[in-house]
């Protein structure tokens, strides 16, 4: 069953905040205010992971998504042609706070090159990552997460209580490329003797 909420039909303020309880095994779809572009700050107030996705209203295609861990928060852009989709795959209800604010895409400074690509997790286990100054996504099992990252951006993983470099974004990554994070993680752990 899919629960749908229409939020902030009239955007009277520059921010719109709501707390949503997502029943076990359910999906909640949030329609952002009528801004050209919204930033949705999602705070997981529960002790279980919630799946966060941005889906195109017309095509139903997932534009970006990630798992948000226990008591974690992350911001994600939601275009006015899209919706924020929160999925609870757990056996208990999850409570999430969402703050929508109007935003604009930051101008990319001269000399900075951004690459849009996908991080995929074809395995049956979640893969937590750290992307400093961007977000700390938890790649859900059998999922894809679209990212727009600058050349030189580092992506880390944790093992045995320490942080290790998984990947540095470079010109070898093609726009739209799918990077198998599970395979890359297995290779890096072998290289590091983990």
Secondary structure as the mmCIF struct_conf table of DSSP 4:
data_model
#
loop_
_struct_conf.conf_type_id
_struct_conf.id
_struct_conf.beg_label_comp_id
_struct_conf.beg_label_asym_id
_struct_conf.beg_label_seq_id
_struct_conf.end_label_comp_id
_struct_conf.end_label_asym_id
_struct_conf.end_label_seq_id
STRN STRN1 UNK A 2 UNK A 6
BEND BEND1 UNK A 9 UNK A 10
BEND BEND2 UNK A 13 UNK A 14
STRN STRN2 UNK A 15 UNK A 22
TURN_TY1_P TURN_TY1_P1 UNK A 24 UNK A 25
STRN STRN3 UNK A 27 UNK A 31
HELX_LH_PP_P HELX_LH_PP_P1 UNK A 32 UNK A 33
BEND BEND3 UNK A 34 UNK A 34
BEND BEND4 UNK A 36 UNK A 36
STRN STRN4 UNK A 37 UNK A 44
BEND BEND5 UNK A 46 UNK A 48
STRN STRN5 UNK A 50 UNK A 56
TURN_TY1_P TURN_TY1_P2 UNK A 57 UNK A 59
STRN STRN6 UNK A 62 UNK A 68
TURN_TY1_P TURN_TY1_P3 UNK A 70 UNK A 71
STRN STRN7 UNK A 73 UNK A 79
TURN_TY1_P TURN_TY1_P4 UNK A 80 UNK A 81
STRN STRN8 UNK A 82 UNK A 87
BEND BEND6 UNK A 90 UNK A 92
STRN STRN9 UNK A 94 UNK A 102
HELX_LH_PP_P HELX_LH_PP_P2 UNK A 105 UNK A 109
TURN_TY1_P TURN_TY1_P5 UNK A 110 UNK A 111
STRN STRN10 UNK A 114 UNK A 121
BEND BEND7 UNK A 123 UNK A 125
STRN STRN11 UNK A 127 UNK A 128
STRN STRN12 UNK A 130 UNK A 131
TURN_TY1_P TURN_TY1_P6 UNK A 132 UNK A 134
STRN STRN13 UNK A 135 UNK A 135
STRN STRN14 UNK A 138 UNK A 139
HELX_LH_PP_P HELX_LH_PP_P3 UNK A 140 UNK A 140
TURN_TY1_P TURN_TY1_P7 UNK A 141 UNK A 142
STRN STRN15 UNK A 143 UNK A 150
TURN_TY1_P TURN_TY1_P8 UNK A 151 UNK A 152
STRN STRN16 UNK A 154 UNK A 159
TURN_TY1_P TURN_TY1_P9 UNK A 160 UNK A 161
STRN STRN17 UNK A 162 UNK A 168
TURN_TY1_P TURN_TY1_P10 UNK A 171 UNK A 172
BEND BEND8 UNK A 173 UNK A 173
HELX_LH_PP_P HELX_LH_PP_P4 UNK A 174 UNK A 174
TURN_TY1_P TURN_TY1_P11 UNK A 175 UNK A 176
STRN STRN18 UNK A 178 UNK A 180
HELX_RH_AL_P HELX_RH_AL_P1 UNK A 181 UNK A 192
TURN_TY1_P TURN_TY1_P12 UNK A 193 UNK A 193
#
